[in-house]
Amino acid sequence: MMSKLRTTTLALAAGAAAITAFAVPANAQRDPAYAAARSSGQIGEQVDGYLGIVGSPTPALQRLVDDINIKRRAVYARKAQENSATLEEYALTAGCQAIMRTVPGEKYQAPDRTWKTRTSAPPERDPRCP
């Protein structure tokens, strides 16, 4: 379990890096296919900081998600090293923040790993979230 100071440090670092993390695949995320998949609930934010496919993947959808996740992982690895954290700790913190940024109608992964549709209420949060 992470110490309170380390959790807070990771949260701050992940917050600062969130712009970077999501700027890296920004072109992919502006892709009409990405926007359509997100708004239709085909993809969603996972607890682990990566995009996931909700339901059956198509080859094109899998390529889109894989591309974004590869870019996210590269950012997470760099930022984790800069903050003396593990990749998994950093990705979890980024995932917590990405889920909080979802808007009503978008999919996200609940702590029990089921897919939920965001409503106007706050999303369910993993107890490990800072």
C-alpha positions in Angstrom: 0.0 0.0 0.0 1.3 3.5 -0.8 2.1 5.9 1.9 -0.1 9.0 2.2 2.8 11.3 1.2 3.6 9.1 -1.8 0.0 8.9 -2.8 -0.3 12.7 -2.6 2.9 13.2 -4.5 1.7 10.8 -7.2 -1.7 12.5 -7.4 -0.1 15.9 -7.9 2.4 14.5 -10.4 -0.3 12.7 -12.3 -2.5 15.8 -12.3 0.3 17.8 -13.8 1.1 15.0 -16.3 -2.6 14.5 -17.2 -2.3 17.3 -19.7 0.8 15.7 -21.1 -0.6 12.2 -21.0 -3.6 13.1 -22.9 -1.9 15.6 -25.2 0.4 12.8 -26.5 -2.5 10.9 -28.2 -4.5 14.1 -28.7 -4.5 13.6 -32.5 -5.9 10.1 -32.0 -8.4 11.4 -29.5 -9.5 14.1 -32.0 -10.0 11.3 -34.6 -13.6 11.1 -35.5 -13.4 7.3 -35.0 -12.2 7.9 -31.4 -15.0 10.4 -30.7 -17.6 8.2 -32.2 -16.4 5.1 -30.2 -16.3 7.1 -27.0 -19.7 8.8 -27.4 -21.4 5.5 -28.5 -20.0 3.7 -25.5 -17.7 1.3 -27.4 -14.7 2.4 -25.4 -14.2 3.8 -21.9 -11.7 4.7 -19.3 -10.3 1.8 -17.2 -9.2 1.9 -13.5 -5.7 1.0 -14.7 -5.3 4.3 -16.6 -5.8 2.8 -20.1 -8.7 2.8 -22.6 -10.7 -0.3 -22.8 -13.2 -1.7 -25.3 -16.7 -2.3 -24.0 -18.2 -5.3 -25.8 -16.9 -6.9 -28.9 -13.8 -5.3 -30.5 -13.4 -4.7 -34.2 -9.9 -4.7 -35.7 -10.1 -0.9 -36.4 -11.3 -0.2 -32.8 -8.6 -2.5 -31.4 -5.9 -0.6 -33.4 -7.2 2.8 -32.2 -7.3 1.7 -28.5 -3.9 0.0 -28.8 -2.3 3.1 -30.3 -3.6 5.4 -27.6 -2.6 3.0 -24.8 0.9 2.6 -26.2 1.3 6.4 -26.0 -0.2 6.6 -22.6 2.1 3.9 -21.3 5.2 5.7 -22.6 4.1 8.9 -20.8 3.2 7.0 -17.6 6.6 5.2 -17.6 8.5 8.5 -18.0 6.5 10.3 -15.3 6.6 7.3 -12.9 10.4 7.3 -13.2 10.6 11.1 -12.6 8.4 10.7 -9.5 10.1 7.5 -8.1 6.9 5.5 -8.5 6.0 2.3 -10.3 4.4 2.3 -13.6 1.3 0.7 -12.1 1.0 3.3 -9.3 1.3 6.1 -11.7 -1.1 4.6 -14.2 -3.7 3.9 -11.5 -3.6 7.5 -10.4 -3.9 8.7 -14.0 -6.9 6.3 -14.4 -8.6 7.7 -11.3 -8.3 11.2 -12.8 -9.4 10.1 -16.3 -12.5 8.5 -14.8 -13.3 11.6 -12.9 -13.1 13.6 -16.2 -15.7 11.4 -17.9 -18.9 13.1 -18.8 -22.5 11.8 -18.6 -23.0 9.2 -21.2 -19.4 8.0 -21.4 -18.3 4.6 -20.2 -15.9 4.0 -17.3 -14.7 0.9 -15.4 -16.0 0.7 -11.8 -13.8 -0.7 -9.0 -15.4 -4.1 -9.5 -14.2 -4.0 -13.2 -17.7 -3.7 -14.6 -18.5 -1.1 -17.2 -20.7 1.7 -16.0 -22.2 4.6 -17.9 -21.5 8.0 -16.3 -24.5 9.9 -15.1 -24.6 13.4 -13.6 -23.5 11.8 -10.3 -19.8 11.3 -9.6 -18.4 8.0 -10.9 -17.7 5.1 -8.6 -14.0 5.4 -7.5 -11.5 2.7 -6.7 -10.6 2.9 -3.0 -6.9 3.2 -4.0 -7.6 6.5 -5.8 -5.9 9.5 -4.2 
